[in-house]
């Protein structure tokens, strides 16, 4: 199953900006926070931080994953409203979150609209030049706990992963891998069978299983990458500050890799 992404014209920040190069994140005095829309029946949303709309995160559709926002460590009020809502309109969802310097987070709006909630994951930004890292995240609200297996079923990589949780990262040699996600005790029913995934040494990946069980699909994101140059004004102050928010940050979508199965099996995978 191949996931398609389209660019969001609404994410242009009033001018045509060239896409910046991306580089691995190292420990800094900032926290890194990205946002994902994983609520299958919710409309496109605008994202607010400390009651200020983030210009780079407007009209965000289902399945979109943003790049990381560079934030000072501290506690923030996060909120979402339907795209185009007025400043005076109520939030569909809001919550406070505390972030630490040198760490990276995924903040996802998960579950059906009637019970939508924020799910916060801590992302691994420590890369290894000799291996890739991969984790699986269960964001399909009506799917049971799942197992992740190699395509031939010989190796179980992840067991009993429930909504809305993430597996540990697996450390794998770079290459092409073919897996399936199975939702029954005997693993005879496998609702998610994405194309083979190509992993590169030195990169960390997250595969999000999203949508309802009947339409479950995979969204792939690279963890721990930010724009190589982020202007000083691109930070959001904690505790209700009012500095300009992310005027030059572009949202990048995760790429879904559709190559054929030509690589190694995952039988030798080890969990890290």
Long-range contacts (C-beta under 8 A, 24 or more apart in sequence): 1-192, 1-193, 1-194, 1-195, 1-217, 1-218, 2-194, 2-195, 2-256, 2-258, 3-63, 3-217, 3-218, 3-219, 3-220, 3-256, 4-256, 5-63, 5-64, 5-253, 5-254, 5-255, 5-256, 7-253, 8-59, 8-60, 8-61, 8-64, 8-251, 10-58, 10-59, 10-83, 11-56, 11-57, 11-58, 11-59, 11-250, 11-251, 13-55, 13-56, 13-247, 13-248, 14-55, 17-248, 17-250, 19-250, 19-252, 20-227, 20-228, 20-229, 20-250, 21-227, 21-228, 22-225, 22-226, 22-227, 22-228, 22-252, 23-225, 23-226, 23-228, 24-125, 24-127, 24-202, 24-224, 24-225, 25-68, 25-104, 25-125, 25-224, 25-225, 25-226, 26-125, 27-102, 28-101, 28-102, 29-73, 29-101, 29-102, 30-70, 30-71, 30-72, 30-73, 30-101, 30-102, 30-235, 31-70, 31-71, 31-72, 31-73, 31-99, 31-100, 31-101, 31-102, 31-103, 31-104, 31-105, 32-68, 32-69, 32-70, 32-71, 32-103, 32-104, 32-105, 32-123, 32-125, 32-224, 32-226, 33-68, 33-69, 33-71, 33-99, 33-104, 33-105, 33-106, 33-107, 34-65, 34-66, 34-67, 34-68, 34-69, 34-104, 34-105, 34-106, 34-107, 34-123, 34-221, 35-60, 35-65, 35-66, 35-69, 35-106, 35-107, 35-108, 35-109, 36-64, 36-65, 36-66, 36-106, 36-107, 36-108, 36-109, 36-208, 36-219, 36-221, 37-61, 37-62, 37-63, 37-64, 37-108, 37-109, 38-62, 38-63, 38-108, 38-109, 38-110, 38-119, 38-139, 38-208, 38-210, 39-109, 39-110, 39-111, 39-112, 39-113, 39-116, 40-112, 40-141, 40-210, 40-211, 40-212, 40-215, 41-112, 41-113, 42-92, 42-109, 42-112, 42-113, 42-116, 43-82, 43-83, 44-82, 44-83, 45-80, 45-81, 45-82, 45-83, 45-92, 45-109, 46-80, 46-81, 46-82, 46-83, 46-84, 46-85, 47-78, 47-79, 47-80, 48-77, 48-78, 48-79, 48-80, 48-81, 48-91, 48-94, 49-76, 49-77, 49-78, 49-79, 49-236, 49-245, 50-76, 50-77, 50-236, 50-237, 50-238, 50-239, 50-240, 50-241, 51-77, 51-79, 51-240, 52-236, 52-242, 52-245, 53-87, 53-245, 54-236, 54-245, 54-246, 55-245, 55-246, 55-247, 56-245, 56-246, 56-249, 56-250, 56-251, 57-246, 57-251, 58-83, 59-83, 59-84, 60-251, 62-210, 63-210, 63-211, 63-217, 63-219, 64-251, 64-253, 65-106, 65-208, 65-219, 65-221, 65-253, 65-254, 66-251, 66-252, 67-225, 67-226, 67-227, 67-249, 67-250, 67-251, 67-252, 68-104, 68-224, 68-225, 68-226, 69-236, 69-246, 69-249, 70-226, 70-230, 70-234, 70-235, 70-249, 71-99, 71-235, 71-236, 71-238, 72-101, 72-235, 72-236, 72-237, 72-238, 73-99, 73-100, 73-101, 73-238, 74-98, 74-99, 74-237, 74-238, 74-239, 75-99, 75-238, 75-239, 76-236, 76-238, 76-239, 77-240, 78-107, 78-118, 80-109, 92-116, 93-117, 93-118, 104-223, 104-224, 106-206, 106-221, 108-139, 108-164, 108-208, 110-139, 110-141, 110-163, 110-164, 111-141, 111-164, 112-141, 119-164, 121-166, 121-206, 123-204, 123-206, 123-223, 123-224, 124-169, 124-204, 124-223, 124-224, 125-204, 125-223, 125-224, 126-204, 126-224, 127-202, 127-203, 127-204, 127-224, 128-171, 128-201, 128-202, 129-201, 129-202, 130-173, 130-201, 131-171, 131-172, 131-173, 131-174, 131-201, 132-171, 132-172, 132-173, 132-174, 132-199, 132-200, 132-201, 132-202, 132-203, 132-204, 132-205, 133-169, 133-170, 133-171, 133-172, 133-203, 133-204, 133-205, 133-223, 133-272, 134-169, 134-170, 134-172, 134-177, 134-197, 134-199, 134-204, 134-205, 134-206, 134-207, 135-166, 135-167, 135-168, 135-169, 135-170, 135-205, 135-206, 135-207, 136-161, 136-166, 136-167, 136-181, 136-206, 136-207, 136-209, 137-164, 137-165, 137-166, 137-167, 137-206, 137-207, 137-208, 137-209, 138-162, 138-163, 138-164, 138-165, 138-166, 138-209, 139-163, 139-164, 139-208, 139-209, 139-210, 140-209, 140-210, 140-211, 140-212, 140-213, 140-216, 141-212, 142-212, 142-213, 143-183, 143-191, 143-209, 143-212, 143-213, 143-216, 144-183, 144-184, 145-183, 146-181, 146-182, 146-183, 146-192, 146-209, 147-181, 147-182, 147-187, 148-179, 148-180, 148-181, 148-182, 149-179, 149-180, 149-181, 149-182, 149-187, 149-190, 150-178, 150-179, 150-180, 150-265, 150-266, 150-267, 151-178, 151-179, 151-180, 151-193, 151-261, 152-265, 153-180, 153-187, 154-265, 154-267, 155-265, 155-266, 155-267, 155-269, 156-187, 157-266, 157-269, 166-206, 168-271, 168-272, 169-204, 169-271, 169-272, 170-266, 170-269, 170-270, 170-271, 170-272, 171-269, 171-270, 171-271, 171-272, 172-199, 172-266, 172-269, 173-201, 173-264, 174-199, 174-200, 174-201, 174-202, 175-199, 175-263, 175-264, 176-259, 176-260, 176-261, 176-262, 176-263, 176-264, 177-263, 177-264, 177-265, 177-266, 178-261, 178-263, 178-265, 179-266, 181-209, 181-216, 183-213, 191-216, 192-216, 192-217, 192-218, 194-218, 194-256, 195-256, 195-257, 195-258, 195-259, 195-260, 196-257, 196-258, 196-259, 196-260, 196-261, 196-262, 196-263, 197-257, 198-257, 198-259, 198-263, 218-256, 219-254, 219-256, 220-254, 220-255, 220-256, 220-257, 221-254, 222-254
